[in-house]
Amino acid sequence: MIGFIAAVVVVALFAWIVHRCAPKPGERASVLLERYRPHAPMADWSMPPDQYDRIRQYAELQAMRAHQSQSSSTQLDRSM
């Protein structure tokens, strides 16, 4: 019985603290929180999966071309 009363007291204390610290209806706290709301989900679900694959493939091809041009220029330098 004492445990139940202690639990009710703890819940009531928590509810009172939340009520006491909550912003009043005219305060700006809610406006400030709304300012930083993300416009899209944190995971980039707005981009279709095939678009992501195309971007990734393009980046890999660019890296391969850069690597090939770098290796061909070093081979030319060695032959001179």
C-alpha positions in Angstrom: 0.0 0.0 0.0 2.8 2.4 0.8 4.4 1.6 -2.6 1.2 2.5 -4.4 1.0 5.8 -2.5 4.6 6.6 -3.2 4.0 5.9 -6.9 1.0 8.1 -7.0 2.9 10.9 -5.2 5.8 10.6 -7.7 3.4 10.7 -10.7 1.6 13.7 -9.2 4.9 15.5 -8.5 5.9 14.9 -12.1 2.6 16.2 -13.4 2.9 19.3 -11.3 6.5 20.0 -12.5 5.4 19.6 -16.1 2.4 21.9 -15.6 4.6 24.5 -13.7 7.4 24.5 -16.3 5.2 24.3 -19.5 5.1 27.5 -21.5 2.1 29.7 -21.1 -0.3 30.2 -24.0 1.2 33.6 -25.0 4.9 32.6 -24.7 7.2 32.3 -27.7 8.6 28.8 -26.8 6.3 27.0 -29.3 7.3 29.4 -32.1 11.0 28.9 -31.4 10.5 25.1 -31.5 8.6 25.3 -34.8 11.5 27.3 -36.3 13.8 24.3 -36.3 11.4 21.6 -37.5 13.0 19.7 -40.4 11.2 20.0 -43.7 11.8 16.4 -44.7 12.4 13.2 -42.8 15.8 12.6 -41.4 16.3 9.7 -43.7 16.2 11.0 -47.2 13.0 9.3 -48.2 12.2 12.2 -50.6 14.6 10.8 -53.1 13.5 7.7 -55.0 15.9 4.7 -54.7 16.8 4.6 -58.4 17.8 8.3 -58.3 20.2 7.5 -55.4 21.7 4.6 -57.4 22.2 6.9 -60.4 24.0 9.5 -58.3 26.2 6.8 -56.7 27.1 5.2 -60.0 27.9 8.6 -61.5 30.2 9.4 -58.5 31.9 6.0 -58.9 32.5 6.6 -62.6 33.9 10.0 -62.0 36.3 8.5 -59.4 37.4 5.8 -61.9 38.0 8.4 -64.6 40.0 10.5 -62.2 42.0 7.5 -61.1 42.7 6.4 -64.7 43.8 9.9 -65.7 46.1 10.1 -62.7 47.6 6.7 -63.3 48.1 7.4 -67.1 49.8 10.8 -66.3 52.2 9.0 -63.8 53.0 6.4 -66.4 53.9 9.2 -68.9 56.1 10.8 -66.3 58.0 7.5 -65.6 58.6 7.0 -69.3 60.3 10.4 -69.7 
